Amino acid sequence: PTMTGKTQTSNVTNKNDPKSINSRVFIGNLNTAIVKKGDIEAIFAKYGKIVGCSVHKGYAFVQYMSERHARAAVAGENARIIAGQPL
C-alpha cells in the first residue's frame, strides 16, 4: 500500500525516554474545545519535525525530533494568543 497525503504524527508523547523528554514541549492553557491536533501541528511544525502530538483537556504536548527544535518552539510560541487564551 502507498501512503497518500501527509504522514500522520503519532499520539505518543509520553515515552519514558530520557533523550526524548528534552525535545517535548508542553502547551498549557489551551482552548481544546476550539483548537485541535491539526491546528497545533500546523502552528508548531515551523520549528522542526514533529514526531508526536497529544491533545488533552486544556493542554497538549508536541514531541520533536530534537531538543533544538523544542527550544525554538518554546521561545517562539510562549504567550502566543490562540483562541483567545495565551499559551
DSSP file with accessible surface (Angstrom, degrees, kcal/mol):
  #  RESIDUE AA STRUCTURE BP1 BP2  ACC     N-H-->O    O-->H-N    N-H-->O    O-->H-N    TCO  KAPPA ALPHA  PHI   PSI    X-CA   Y-CA   Z-CA
    1    1 A P              0   0  183      0, 0.0     2,-0.3     0, 0.0     0, 0.0   0.000 360.0 360.0 360.0 142.0    0.0    0.0    0.0
    2    2 A T        -     0   0  128      1,-0.0     2,-0.4     0, 0.0     0, 0.0  -0.715 360.0-116.9 -98.4 150.6    1.2    3.5   -0.8
    3    3 A M        -     0   0  147     -2,-0.3     2,-0.4     2,-0.0     4,-0.1  -0.692  30.3-164.6 -83.9 131.3    1.0    6.4    1.6
    4    4 A T        -     0   0  121     -2,-0.4     2,-0.0     2,-0.1     0, 0.0  -0.914  51.2  -2.3-115.8 147.2   -1.2    9.2    0.5
    5    5 A G  S    S-     0   0   78     -2,-0.4     2,-0.2     2,-0.0     3,-0.1  -0.278 110.1 -22.5  74.8-161.2   -1.3   12.7    1.9
    6    6 A K  S    S-     0   0  137      1,-0.1     2,-0.2    -2,-0.0    -2,-0.1  -0.499  74.6 -97.9 -86.2 153.7    0.9   13.8    4.8
    7    7 A T        -     0   0   91     -2,-0.2     2,-0.3     1,-0.1    -1,-0.1  -0.463  38.9-118.4 -67.9 138.3    2.3   11.3    7.3
    8    8 A Q        -     0   0  144     -2,-0.2     2,-0.2    -3,-0.1    -1,-0.1  -0.608  24.6-131.3 -74.8 133.4    0.3   11.0   10.5
    9    9 A T        -     0   0   23     -2,-0.3    43,-0.2     1,-0.1    42,-0.1  -0.573  29.5-103.7 -80.5 152.8    2.1   12.0   13.6
   10   10 A S  B     -a   52   0A  51     41,-1.7    43,-2.6    -2,-0.2    -1,-0.1  -0.296  11.3-138.2 -70.0 157.1    2.0    9.7   16.5
   11   11 A N  S    S+     0   0  110     41,-0.2     2,-0.7    43,-0.1    -1,-0.1   0.430  76.2 105.2 -89.8  -2.2   -0.2   10.3   19.5
   12   12 A V        +     0   0   67     39,-0.2    -2,-0.1     1,-0.2    51,-0.1  -0.713  25.8 139.1 -87.2 115.7    2.6    9.1   21.7
   13   13 A T        +     0   0    2     -2,-0.7    -1,-0.2    39,-0.1    49,-0.1   0.369  58.4  71.9-128.9  -2.8    4.4   11.9   23.5
   14   14 A N        +     0   0  116     47,-0.1     2,-0.1     2,-0.1    -2,-0.0  -0.071  57.9 151.1-111.2  33.8    5.0   10.5   26.9
   15   15 A K        -     0   0   99      1,-0.1     2,-1.1     2,-0.1     5,-0.0  -0.410  52.1-128.0 -58.5 140.4    7.6    7.9   26.2
   16   16 A N        +     0   0  167     -2,-0.1    -1,-0.1     4,-0.1     3,-0.1  -0.198  65.4 133.4 -86.4  46.1    9.8    7.4   29.3
   17   17 A D    >>  -     0   0   56     -2,-1.1     4,-1.4     1,-0.1     3,-0.6  -0.877  51.1-151.8 -99.3 115.0   12.8    8.0   27.2
   18   18 A P  H 3> S+     0   0  104      0, 0.0     4,-0.6     0, 0.0    -1,-0.1   0.815  96.2  54.8 -59.7 -27.5   15.2   10.4   28.9
   19   19 A K  H 34 S+     0   0  168      1,-0.2     3,-0.3     2,-0.1     4,-0.2   0.874 108.9  46.6 -72.1 -34.9   16.5   11.6   25.5
   20   20 A S  H X4 S+     0   0   10     -3,-0.6     3,-1.2     1,-0.2    44,-0.2   0.726  94.3  75.6 -81.6 -18.9   13.1   12.5   24.2
   21   21 A I  H >< S+     0   0   90     -4,-1.4     3,-1.3     1,-0.3    -1,-0.2   0.885  93.4  52.9 -63.6 -33.2   11.9   14.4   27.3
   22   22 A N  T 3< S+     0   0   91     -4,-0.6    -1,-0.3    -3,-0.3    -2,-0.2   0.646 107.7  51.8 -76.2 -13.3   14.1   17.4   26.3
   23   23 A S  T <  S+     0   0    7     -3,-1.2    41,-2.8    -4,-0.2     2,-0.4   0.244  91.0  97.9-105.2  15.1   12.5   17.5   22.9
   24   24 A R  E <   -B   63   0A  49     -3,-1.3     2,-0.5    39,-0.2    39,-0.2  -0.847  59.5-154.4-104.9 136.8    9.0   17.5   24.2
   25   25 A V  E     -B   62   0A   6     37,-3.3    37,-2.3    -2,-0.4     2,-0.5  -0.944   4.7-147.8-114.6 128.0    7.0   20.8   24.5
   26   26 A F  E     -B   61   0A 123     -2,-0.5     2,-0.6    35,-0.2    35,-0.2  -0.805  10.4-162.8 -90.5 130.4    4.2   21.2   27.0
   27   27 A I  E     -B   60   0A   6     33,-3.3    33,-2.2    -2,-0.5     3,-0.3  -0.944  16.0-175.6-117.0 107.8    1.5   23.6   25.7
   28   28 A G        +     0   0   16     -2,-0.6    31,-0.2    31,-0.2    30,-0.1  -0.513  54.8  34.5-102.7 170.6   -0.7   24.8   28.6
   29   29 A N  S    S+     0   0   86     29,-0.4     2,-0.4     1,-0.2    30,-0.2   0.899  78.7 163.4  55.8  45.4   -3.8   27.0   28.8
   30   30 A L        -     0   0    6     28,-2.5     2,-1.7    -3,-0.3    -1,-0.2  -0.804  44.2-134.3-100.2 132.0   -5.1   25.6   25.5
   31   31 A N    >>  +     0   0   35     -2,-0.4     4,-3.2    51,-0.3     3,-1.4  -0.632  30.5 175.3 -82.8  85.3   -8.7   26.0   24.4
   32   32 A T  T 34  +     0   0   25     -2,-1.7    -1,-0.2     1,-0.3     5,-0.1   0.560  69.7  71.8 -75.9  -5.0   -9.1   22.4   23.3
   33   33 A A  T 34 S+     0   0   80     -3,-0.1    -1,-0.3     1,-0.1    -2,-0.1   0.801 119.5  17.8 -71.7 -27.6  -12.8   22.9   22.6
   34   34 A I  T <4 S+     0   0  104     -3,-1.4     2,-0.5     1,-0.1    -2,-0.2   0.785 115.9  70.8-108.2 -44.9  -11.6   25.0   19.6
   35   35 A V     <  -     0   0    5     -4,-3.2     2,-0.2    47,-0.1    -1,-0.1  -0.665  65.9-169.1 -87.4 124.5   -8.0   24.1   19.0
   36   36 A K    >>  -     0   0  113     -2,-0.5     4,-2.1    -3,-0.1     3,-0.6  -0.597  38.4 -95.9-108.6 172.4   -7.5   20.6   17.5
   37   37 A K  H 3> S+     0   0   43      1,-0.3     4,-2.6     2,-0.2     5,-0.2   0.890 123.5  53.0 -53.6 -44.7   -4.5   18.4   17.0
   38   38 A G  H 3> S+     0   0   44      1,-0.2     4,-2.1     2,-0.2    -1,-0.3   0.858 107.9  51.4 -61.6 -36.3   -4.1   19.5   13.4
   39   39 A D  H <> S+     0   0   77     -3,-0.6     4,-2.1     2,-0.2    -1,-0.2   0.917 110.4  48.2 -66.2 -44.1   -4.1   23.2   14.4
   40   40 A I  H  X S+     0   0    2     -4,-2.1     4,-2.7     1,-0.2     5,-0.2   0.941 112.0  49.1 -62.9 -45.7   -1.4   22.6   17.0
   41   41 A E  H  X S+     0   0   18     -4,-2.6     4,-2.0     1,-0.2    -1,-0.2   0.906 109.5  52.8 -61.8 -39.0    0.7   20.7   14.5
   42   42 A A  H  < S+     0   0   75     -4,-2.1     4,-0.4    -5,-0.2    -1,-0.2   0.899 113.1  43.9 -64.0 -39.5    0.3   23.5   11.9
   43   43 A I  H >< S+     0   0   23     -4,-2.1     3,-0.5     1,-0.2    -2,-0.2   0.922 121.8  36.8 -69.6 -44.7    1.5   26.1   14.4
   44   44 A F  H >< S+     0   0    4     -4,-2.7     3,-1.6     1,-0.2     4,-0.4   0.625  94.3  83.3 -91.0 -10.3    4.4   24.2   15.8
   45   45 A A  G >< S+     0   0   53     -4,-2.0     3,-1.1     1,-0.3    -1,-0.2   0.772  77.8  70.9 -65.5 -24.4    5.6   22.4   12.6
   46   46 A K  G <  S+     0   0  132     -3,-0.5    -1,-0.3    -4,-0.4    -2,-0.1   0.683  93.8  56.9 -68.5 -13.1    7.6   25.5   11.5
   47   47 A Y  G <  S-     0   0   46     -3,-1.6     2,-0.3     1,-0.3    -1,-0.2   0.631 122.2 -58.6 -92.0 -15.1   10.1   24.8   14.3
   48   48 A G  S <  S-     0   0   19     -3,-1.1     2,-0.4    -4,-0.4    -1,-0.3  -0.929  77.0 -34.8 158.6 179.2   11.1   21.3   13.2
   49   49 A K        -     0   0  120     -2,-0.3    16,-1.8    -3,-0.1     2,-0.5  -0.510  52.0-148.2 -70.8 122.1    9.9   17.8   12.5
   50   50 A I  E     + C   0  64A  13     -2,-0.4    14,-0.3    14,-0.2     3,-0.1  -0.814  20.0 176.5 -91.2 125.1    7.1   16.8   14.9
   51   51 A V  E     +     0   0A  45     12,-2.9   -41,-1.7    -2,-0.5     2,-0.3   0.648  68.0  13.6-102.1 -17.6    7.1   13.1   15.7
   52   52 A G  E     -aC  10  63A   0     11,-1.7    11,-3.3   -43,-0.2     2,-0.3  -0.995  53.7-177.5-155.8 150.6    4.2   13.1   18.1
   53   53 A C  E     - C   0  62A   0    -43,-2.6     2,-0.4    -2,-0.3     9,-0.2  -0.933   6.2-176.2-149.9 123.9    1.4   15.3   19.3
   54   54 A S  E     - C   0  61A  10      7,-2.2     7,-2.6    -2,-0.3     2,-0.5  -0.988   9.1-157.8-125.0 133.9   -1.1   14.6   22.0
   55   55 A V  E     + C   0  60A  51     -2,-0.4     5,-0.2     5,-0.2     2,-0.2  -0.929  15.6 172.5-113.5 131.7   -4.0   16.8   22.9
   56   56 A H  E >   - C   0  59A  70      3,-3.2     3,-0.9    -2,-0.5     2,-0.8  -0.691  51.2 -63.0-125.1 178.4   -5.7   16.6   26.4
   57   57 A K  T 3  S-     0   0  190      1,-0.3   -26,-0.1    -2,-0.2     3,-0.1  -0.540 121.7  -8.9 -71.3 108.4   -8.4   18.8   28.0
   58   58 A G  T 3  S+     0   0   27     -2,-0.8   -28,-2.5   -28,-0.2   -29,-0.4   0.372 131.4  47.1  89.8  -4.8   -6.8   22.2   28.3
   59   59 A Y  E <   - C   0  56A  85     -3,-0.9    -3,-3.2   -30,-0.2     2,-0.3  -0.975  56.6-163.8-157.7 170.6   -3.3   21.3   27.3
   60   60 A A  E     -BC  27  55A   0    -33,-2.2   -33,-3.3    -2,-0.3     2,-0.4  -0.967  13.1-136.6-151.4 165.2   -1.2   19.4   24.7
   61   61 A F  E     -BC  26  54A  52     -7,-2.6    -7,-2.2    -2,-0.3     2,-0.4  -0.982   9.7-162.0-125.2 141.8    2.3   18.0   24.2
   62   62 A V  E     -BC  25  53A   0    -37,-2.3   -37,-3.3    -2,-0.4     2,-0.6  -0.996   8.4-155.4-120.9 128.9    4.3   18.2   21.0
   63   63 A Q  E     -BC  24  52A   3    -11,-3.3   -12,-2.9    -2,-0.4   -11,-1.7  -0.921  13.3-166.6-106.3 119.5    7.3   15.8   20.6
   64   64 A Y  E     - C   0  50A   2    -41,-2.8   -14,-0.2    -2,-0.6   -41,-0.1  -0.610  31.6-118.4 -97.8 165.7   10.0   17.0   18.2
   65   65 A M  S    S+     0   0  123    -16,-1.8     2,-0.3    -2,-0.2   -15,-0.1   0.855  96.9  27.6 -65.8 -38.2   12.9   15.1   16.7
   66   66 A S  S  > S-     0   0   32    -17,-0.3     4,-1.6   -43,-0.1     3,-0.3  -0.940  70.7-127.1-134.8 154.4   15.4   17.3   18.5
   67   67 A E  H  > S+     0   0   67     -2,-0.3     4,-2.7     1,-0.2     5,-0.2   0.844 109.1  62.8 -62.2 -34.6   15.8   19.4   21.6
   68   68 A R  H  > S+     0   0  181      1,-0.2     4,-2.0     2,-0.2    -1,-0.2   0.911 104.2  47.3 -59.0 -42.8   16.9   22.3   19.5
   69   69 A H  H  > S+     0   0   39     -3,-0.3     4,-2.2     2,-0.2    -1,-0.2   0.902 110.6  51.9 -66.3 -40.1   13.5   22.4   17.7
   70   70 A A  H  X S+     0   0    4     -4,-1.6     4,-2.3     1,-0.2    -2,-0.2   0.926 109.6  49.2 -62.8 -44.3   11.7   22.1   21.0
   71   71 A R  H  X S+     0   0  159     -4,-2.7     4,-2.5     1,-0.2    -1,-0.2   0.902 110.5  50.7 -62.8 -40.5   13.6   25.1   22.5
   72   72 A A  H  X S+     0   0   43     -4,-2.0     4,-2.6    -5,-0.2    -1,-0.2   0.903 109.9  50.8 -63.9 -39.8   12.9   27.2   19.4
   73   73 A A  H  X S+     0   0    0     -4,-2.2     4,-2.4     2,-0.2     5,-0.3   0.921 110.5  48.1 -64.9 -43.6    9.2   26.4   19.6
   74   74 A V  H  X S+     0   0   74     -4,-2.3     4,-1.7     1,-0.2    -2,-0.2   0.947 114.5  46.2 -62.5 -45.8    9.0   27.4   23.3
   75   75 A A  H  < S+     0   0   85     -4,-2.5    -2,-0.2     1,-0.2    -1,-0.2   0.900 118.4  42.6 -63.2 -39.5   10.9   30.6   22.6
   76   76 A G  H  < S+     0   0   43     -4,-2.6    -1,-0.2    -5,-0.2    -2,-0.2   0.795 123.4  32.2 -80.1 -29.1    8.7   31.4   19.5
   77   77 A E  H >< S+     0   0    7     -4,-2.4     3,-2.3    -5,-0.2    10,-0.3   0.517  78.5 125.4-110.9  -7.4    5.2   30.5   20.9
   78   78 A N  T 3< S+     0   0  122     -4,-1.7     3,-0.1     1,-0.3   -51,-0.0  -0.340  89.0   3.7 -59.2 129.5    5.3   31.3   24.6
   79   79 A A  T 3  S+     0   0   61      8,-1.6    -1,-0.3     1,-0.2     2,-0.1   0.503  91.2 151.5  72.0   6.9    2.4   33.6   25.5
   80   80 A R    <   -     0   0  100     -3,-2.3     7,-2.4     6,-0.1     2,-0.6  -0.444  48.9-120.5 -63.9 140.8    1.1   33.5   21.9
   81   81 A I  E     +D   86   0B 107      5,-0.2     2,-0.4    -3,-0.1    -1,-0.1  -0.769  36.8 173.9 -88.4 120.1   -2.7   34.0   21.9
   82   82 A I  E >  S-D   85   0B  21      3,-2.5     3,-1.8    -2,-0.6   -51,-0.3  -0.997  71.5 -12.1-127.3 125.5   -4.6   31.1   20.4
   83   83 A A  T 3  S-     0   0   43     -2,-0.4    -1,-0.1     1,-0.3   -48,-0.1   0.868 131.1 -53.6  52.2  39.1   -8.4   31.0   20.5
   84   84 A G  T 3  S+     0   0   66      1,-0.2    -1,-0.3    -3,-0.0    -3,-0.1   0.488 119.3 100.4  82.0   3.5   -8.4   33.9   23.0
   85   85 A Q  E <  S-D   82   0B  56     -3,-1.8    -3,-2.5   -54,-0.0     2,-0.3  -0.979  70.3-125.1-126.4 133.9   -6.0   32.3   25.5
   86   86 A P  E      D   81   0B  63      0, 0.0    -5,-0.2     0, 0.0    -6,-0.1  -0.564 360.0 360.0 -74.4 133.8   -2.3   32.9   26.0
   87   87 A L              0   0   32     -7,-2.4    -8,-1.6   -10,-0.3   -58,-0.2  -0.490 360.0 360.0 -72.8 360.0   -0.2   29.7   25.9
